[in-house]
């Protein structure tokens, strides 16, 4: 990182303007409100920190102010279930396409994104390399 440059896990204002409208709004209970939720932007920074550094969720440093690793993990799962990441992907693709910055001639489709309906041949069972069946140890 260069001097004066923000770390990659800090969410810029431009990115936050795209992400914030996609996030589900959770209303606080009136009767038993409980503890206030950590703001979504801070949690997103925590999620990006964990993904960028590849540390386990439980090792997210509390000193950063992003909440606990479990909070970030739960919010990530909550946003995934709400379809936030799919919609963000679609919004960013639409923006890039409108700006003419996508080269579809270099697009790749694989089975992780498109289901193979017919599938390939079924793998055969692996043959044993042992000379015979294993002895019974009883």
Order of alpha helices (4+ residues) and beta strands (2+ residues): alpha-alpha-alpha-alpha
